[in-house]
Amino acid sequence: MASNSLQWVHILRAFATFAVIILHCTIASGNAFDIESRSWLTASFINSNVRFCVPVFLMLSGVLLLGKNYTLKEFLQKRMSRIILPFLFWSTIYFFMIFPIRGTFTQIGFDYFKAMKGGTCYHLWYVYMIIGVYLFLPIINKWIQRASKNEILFYLIIWFAVLMIDLPGVNRLFTRIDWRYFSGFLGYLVLGYYLHKNITVTKNRWVYALIFVVGNLLTFALTYITSKESGELNKTFFSYLTPNVILSSLGIFLLFKDLIFKENIFIKVINIISQYSYGIYLSHVFAMMILPKIGIAITTNFTFINIFVTALLSLALALVITFVLNKLPLGKHISG
């Protein structure tokens, strides 16, 4: 376990890892849109409550990677290899599981290259995004090291405002100003760094819990309303780059910030999940696909039980897979 000063980072990362698995376990029921269906409402509500997962991953990266001293070469060698090699390994696994294998070796190679352009499995979009963010990270890190608190806050205010512009209704306010420099997922890393360095968490953590709950309720309510109006599933407010999800992510980040937990078996398990979080992320969809093939399918009449039990089993299997891979010769290079 890391020092107590950053123990909360590992706890929150493990929590976000489980949250993203829960999110993906809601897909089947969540995409079966029926505004009156209890199953859809349950899946949509659970989905709304775990949307913080990807933003929190990025915010924690900001805590761990921004404001640090490292050369461009050191960063690229250490970080990019740890991301790309496991990504290529799992992309190949998903390609052979999901895509039809046809024709000659050359044709298979062409199909593989074509599939890799967009990702061989739906959850791998995150890796494409994080590669882009990490390539820019050494540049913005130099700015962070020299920027004042107010300069960083200025960036975050503009970033938030730009995300507001993209919302339905607001986006009708046409402007020719090029806002792209302030948009995107990079803002979450800066937000995580800013909150870590400048916000002192008080004993009144219920305030942050309230912010988290309000963000989640807004996500659910706005998704319900827009979907009901359009007569089909509207995922606008499920986007990670919406004010409601930012609110939720900010709330849970501050709720966990600087918490210290007593060392016990549960915390040790959490620490292991945190340690292998990237490998678990890469492999958990594989686990979700394998479970039914080995006769394990949770199909009760209660959607929330189906989702949570499947998520727990998928987490456990993904953890075992990642752990075993890591112990194989050279396995640590592909396990994640």
N, C-alpha and C positions, 0 to 999 in steps of 0.2 A: 504494500500500500504506500502511496505517496505520502508526503508530509501532511499533517493535519490541516495546514493552511490551504491545500488544494484537494483535500479529501472530497469535498462537496462536488468538485468537477467530475470525479470518477463516478460518484453516486448518480449525478444528474445524467451523465453520458450513458450509463447502464439503463436508467429509466427511459431515456429517449430511444435507446436501442429496442427495448421492449415495446415502446409506443409505436414505432414504425412497423413492427411486425403486426401489432393489433390493427393498425391502419390498413395494411394489405389484406388482413383477414376479413375486413369489412367489404371488400370489393364486390364479391359475388352478390350479397344481399343489397349493398348500396347501389349497384348499377341496375338492379331489377326494380326500376322506378315505379312506384305506386304510392301516391301521396296519402292514401288511406291505409296502406299496409303497415301493420305493426312491425313486421320484419324490416321494412325499409326505414321506418322512423327510428328504430333501435340502432340499425347500422349507421344511419346518418348522424345520429346523436353521438355515438361512440367515435365515429370518424372526426366529428367536430372537436371532440375533447382530446384528440391525440395529434392534431395538426401542428403542434409545437415541435414535433420531433426533428424535422430537418432544420428549421431555424435554430434550434438549440444546439444541434451538432455544429453549425457554423459559428454560433456565438462562443461556444467553448473553444473552437479553433482560434478565435480572436483572442481569447484569454491566454491560450498557450503559445501562440505564435507571433502576436503583434507586440511591438515594443522590445523585442529581443535582439541581441547582437549575433548576427550570422552573415556570412558572405553568400553571394548568389550561388556559387558553386556548392557550398555546404548545404544550402537549403534544397537545391534541386537534386543533389545526390541522395540526401537522406529522405526527403519527403516524397519526391516524384516516383522513385523506385518502389517505395513502400505502397504507393497507390497503384501504379501501372501494372506491375507483375501479377499481383493477385487478381486485378481486374481482367487482364488478358486470359488468365487461367479460367476464371469463372465464366467469362464471355464465351469461351470455347465450349465449356460444359453445357451452357444453356443453348448454344447454337445446335449442338447435336441432339439435345432433348426436344427442342421446340420446332426447328426448321426441318422441312423434308430434305433428306439427303438423296441427291439424284445425279445421274450422269457420271462423267469422268472426274478424275482428281482435279483437273483444271476447272471444271464447272463448279465443283464443291468449293474450291478456293475462291472463285468469283462470287458465289453465293455468300460465302463467309465474309468477304470484304464488303459486300453490299449490306449485309446484316449489321456489320460493325459500324457502319456509318451512322446508324440511328440507335444501336444497342440491341443486343440479342435477347434481352429480357426487359420488361417494363421498368423495373426498379433501378436499372443501371444508368438511367438518365442522371442520377445524382453524381455518379463518378465523372461523367462528361462535364457536368457543371463544376464540380470541385477541382478538376484539372485546370479549367479556365481561371477559376478564382485563385488557385495556388500559383499559377504562372504570373499573376499580377501582384501576389502577396509581397515579394521582396521589394517591389517598388513602393507600395503603399506603406510598408513597414518603415521605410526611411522617412516618409512624411510623418507617420505617427510618432516616431522618436523625437521629432523636432516641433511638432504642432502643439499649440497650447490647448487647454481644456475647451476654451471658447471656439477655437478653430475646428476642433473635432465635433463639437456640438453643432456648429454651423453646417458642417457636412451632413450630419444626421437629420437635421431639420429639413434641409433641401431634399435629402433622400426620401424622407417620409412624405413630403409634399408631392414629389414626383410620383410616388406610388398612389397617392390620392387622385392624381390627374387621370390615371388609367381606369378609375372606377366608372361604372355605368352612370350616366347623367353628368358627372363631373367632366368626363372626357369630351363632352360637347363644347366645352370652353376651349375653342381652338386657339393654339398659339404656335408660332413658327420657331420658338426658342428650342434649341436642341438640348434636351434634358438627359440624353443617354449617359453622360459622364457620371450622373448621380444615381442611375437606376441599377437594378439587379441585386443579386444575392450578396455581393461584397459588403453591402451596408450592414448585414447581420454580424459580420466579423468585427467591424468597427463598433457596432452597438455593444457587442459582448465585451470588447476591450474597454470601452468607455464606462459601462456599468461596473465592471470589475475594479477599475482604478478610481472611480469618482463617487460611487454611491456606497455610503455606509449603511448597512442593513440594521434597522432598529429591532427591538424586541417585538414590535407589533407586526409580525409576519402575516397576520390575518389580512392586512391591507393588500399584500402581494397575492395572497390566495384569492382575494376578491377580484383583483385585476385579472387573474387567470380565469376565473369562473365567468366573469363578464365577457371576456374575449371569446370563450368557448360558446357561451349562449348566443352571442352575436353571430358567430359562424353558423350555428345551427338554425337560428331564426331567419337569418338572411337567405340561407340556402333553401329553407322551406318555403319562404315567401316567393322568392324568384322562381323556384321550380313550379310552384302552384300556379303562378301567373303565366308561365310559358307552356305549361302542360308537359314538360319534360325536365329531366334532371339538369339543373343549372349549377355548374361547379365554380362559378365566378368567385364566390367567397370561400371556397376551399383552397384557393391559390395561396401559396406560402408568402406571396408578396402583396398581402392585403392588410389594411389597418387592424382588422379584427384578429388576424393570426399574429401580427406583430404584438398586439396587446397581450394575447395569451402567452406568447413566448417570453415577453418581458416579465410577466407576472411570475411564471414558474422559475425563470432564471433567478430572479431576486428572492423568491421563496426558498430556494436551495442555497443561495450564495452564503458562503462562510459557515454553513452548518457543520458541526462536528458530531460524529456518531461514535458511540462506543464500539470497540472492536469485538465482533462476535462472528458466528458462522455465517449468518445472513450477509453481513458486510463483506466477508471474505468472498462469498459467491458473487456479490455485486461487483467486487473489484475484478474478479475473473471475467465477468461479462464485459466490463469496461475495457479491460486489457485486450479482449478479442472482438471488440465491437465492430470493427471494420470487416473482419472475416465473417462475423455473424450477419452483418448487413448483406454482404455479397451472397452468402449461402442460404439465407432463410427462405427464399422463394423455392430453392431446390428442396429444402426440407418440407415446405408446404405441398410441393408436387409429389414428393415421395410418400408422405403419410398415407394417402388413400390407396396407393399402389401396394402397400404392405398391410392393408386391411384396417387402417386406423382412420376413421372418418367420424367426426362428431356431428350427429344429425338429430339433436333433440328438438322439441317444439319451442325452445327458447333461444332466440337469436343471440342474445348476449352470452349465454353459456357456450354456444357453438363457437363464437368468435374468440372468447377469452381462453377456452380450453385448447382450441386449435393453435392460438398464439403461443401459449405456454409450451405445448408440445413441440412446436416449430422452433421456438427459442432453444429448448433443451437439445433438440437434434442438431441444430445449426452450431451450437456451442461445442457439442461432442465432435462434429465434423471438423470444425476449425481447430480444436485442441489436438485431435489426432493428426491432422495435416501438419500442424506446427511441430510435432514431435518426430516426423519422418525426416530422413536425410534431405537436406535442402528444402524441406517443406515450409520452413519459416518464411521463405521468399515468396511463396504463393498462397499461404494460408490467410494472410491479411491480419 
